[in-house]
Structures are given as structure tokens and as C-alpha cells.
């Protein structure tokens, strides 16, 4: 009885150990399955991101062993029909672009192409059921038996359409750039400024804040760095600008720094490098440059650091514009302006001199007209004539005063003296001075001075009288013989009015 109980206990112990071991194995299995599931998930996600499908092929039976689900996405078919559609290598050819089928068939000869330990890669295009053209890249590798016989193969197919499109776009962009670079009428050059970048980074690390001042104070260092830079390309326009026979001759001339280096270039490069190292990364200047034959010309240079090369300075583009003719034209314009200013000054001096010369006889006329006015032995007609002579003389004197101030008028600094003016008096004087001219052409002037009685306006008397004299004189001059002139008044409002001069002349045509 005792022995049986002990045997049962031992069996229970063994059974428990077996259960624990099974539980441990089951936990390991669950962990392994979880890991496999995670790895499979990760493989599928990577395949999606890379647009990659994986396949295995039985080369002896010439049939598929396995396809990954991503193969369906690559070829643009449903996953449910993947295995049903592609049962042989010929089935894939149905989707291959017609122009790529010969190339595709050539790469299907696995026995001739695949070698032990080597991979085979080729590209081709397919046309999906939706009519979309895709660029595929296929990788394959063979599995060989101990005798070296190909028994199976495996590989992957990747949709590289985006990559190929990007490459094509990059090539097209590069081609456009090269075309623009070559055909641009302005001179363009590319330079490798990486030697500058290394020195500038070191100087900034050492606490140098004003790079331009540093290089101006250390011209030898600047010259040494410039000697290490190199022109990587230049267009034909720049070669012609320097009158070089070829690109090689131009580059050789630029490389001979001892031939052209001077104080001007110290200032130029110090300012240029400081500007490129700033946030603008842009520099513009007008300077004197030299040609291959040693002659000089003026140029406008625009220097920029190509984006994407801020950390290396391996691509710096400079655009050159020959501005020699423009500078010469500007110099000619400046000279012409100076000559015009001298002529204007001479004219002003002449007018001033003439105005003073005119004052002397005019003062005599005014003086004698006043004497006539005081002579009571003269008839009323003669007195009226003397008064008119004096009035016209005073007006002429005021005009001469304005001629003396011509320089201020030309400078736009003419003063206007605004004061209450009798409109009746201004018009009356103007009409009286024009009447003799009108009588010579039998032109009648209608002016009712009573209509303007009591009307005062805020104006400059002399300039207002000039306006009416010009209008009336033109009305006589451009009228016909026996014509008519009328001075009209139109009240606009309580504080404004309009005065017009109407004539019977031909006037201005509608055209």
C-alpha cells in the first residue's frame, strides 16, 4: 500500500514536469510565431514601400513555386487572380510593352543567363490593364544542385517608374540648364569655391565676425585661396567677352593669377566672399575686367551660391554682362547734360543782361509818358494815348522783372503772389492792348465790362493778365479777316466762375 502511493506521487511529478516543459515550448512557439508574423508584416510593408514583389520558380517543371502578394500590386492585377493568371513565363509577356518583348524574352533564358553565385538584373516596361505604363526592374538568382544543374530560381520585381521618371526629369532639367547655359547671351561661369568654404568655417569658429575686413587685412591669404579655386565650366558668350580663341585659352588665362591679380581684385573677392557667407548668398558689383589681349572692359557681375551646395560651395555661378557701351552712353549723357546746363546758364545770363538793357529805354518811355499825362495843354485824345502808353509800359516792365527771375521759374521755384484782383480791370487792360492788333485784321472784339463789374478774384495779377493776353492774341491771330471775338462769363457757383474767349476762327479739327 505504501509503495503504490509513492509510485503515484512520482508519476504526478513527472507529469507536472512534462506539462511545464510543454507550456514552455508552447510559449516559445507563440513567441516564434509572433516574431515570424512581425517579420512577415515588416517584409510586406517594406515590399509596399519599395513596390517590390518576390517570386520563386521551379526551373525543372517550369512553373511557379510561390508569389508574394505584392507581385499583384506591381503588375496591376487582383491578388485573388495572381496565381491563376501567371502560370508560365509566357503569361507575363502578355503585359510586357510591345517594344520591350524581344528584350524580355532574351532575359527569360535562365539556363543560359543564370550562373552560380551571380545575380541577373534587367529592366523592362509593362502596360497594365488600365493602360498605365510602368517601368519594372527584375532581379533573379539561380539555385543549383551539386552537379551544377539549375533546379530553381528566385528573385524580385520592383516598380521603378517613379525613379525613372525622376531620372528623366532630372536629365531634362539638366539638358535645359545646359542649353540655357550655352546659349545665354550673358557670360556665365561655374566655379568650385570649396577652398573658401573650408577657410571661412575655420575663421567663423575662431570668432572672426567681419570676413571682408579680415581678407582686406590679409591679402596674401586671400590670393592663395583664390589660386586654389577653379572654373568648372564657362559658356561661349563669356569666352567671346574675353576675346579668347577657345574655352581652353580662357581657362588658361584665368588660371594664370599672377597675370591679372591686383589691389582691385583684393577688394572684389573680399566683398564677394563676405556676401556669399552672409544670409543673402548673393553678390552684385560693377567692375573693370581684362581681356586675353590685356585690354580692359567694364562688366556687371552677379554671383550666387547654388542651392544645395551651401555646405560645400562646390557650385558658385557668376553672370557677367559687358556694360562698356552702356557706361560710354552714360558718360555721353552726363556730358550732354553738363553742356545743356552750361547752355541754360548762358541763356539765363543772356536774358538777365538783356532784361537790364531793356529797362533803360523802358524807364525813359514810362517817364515821358508820365510827363505827357501831367501836360494839361494836350488834348483829351493825346492824354488818353499817354495814359495807355504808361499802362502798357508798366505791364512790360513787370514782364521784364519776371525774365530776371527765369532761373527760378525753370527750377520750379516761381512764386505766385495771390491777392484780390479786379477781374474787370484785368480784362479791360488786356482787351485794350489787343484791340489795335484786331483792328488791323478787321476783327471785332465784344467785351461788356459792365458784366464783370464788382467781380474780384484771388489771383496773381501779372500772370492772370498774361493768360488773357495769350488767349486774346491767339483768337486774333488764328481768326479770319472780319471775324469776331467774344469774352464770355459763366458763373459756376457762389465762389467760382469761368471766363472764356470765343472766336470765329477755324479752330482745331475733330481728328
Secondary structure, DSSP 4 states (H G I P E B T S, - for coil): -HHHHHHHHHHHHHHHHHHHHHHHHHHHHHHHHHHHHHHHHHHHHHHHHHTEEEEEEETTTTEEEEE-THHHHHHT--GGGHHHH-SSHHHHHTTB-GGGHHHHHHTT-HHHH--TT-EEEEEEEEE-TTS-EEEEEEEEEEEE-TT--EEEEEEEEEE-HHHHHHHHHHHHHHHHHHHHHHH-SSEEEEEE-HHHHHHHHHHHHTT---HHHHHHH-HHHHHHHHHH-EEEEE-HHHHHHTT-SSHHHHHHHHH-HHHH--HHHHHHHHHHHHHHHSSS-EEEEEEEEE-TTS-EEEEEEEEEEPTT-TTT---EEEEEEE-HHHHHHHHHHHHHHHHHHHHHHHHHHHHHHHHHHHHHHHHHHHHHHHHHHH-TTS-HHHHHHHHHHHHHHHHHHHHHHHHHTHHHHHTT------EEEEHHHHHHHHHHHHHHHHHHTT-EEE--GGGGTT-EEEE-HHHHHHHHHHHHHHHHHTSPTT-EEEEEEEEEETTEEEEEEEE-S------
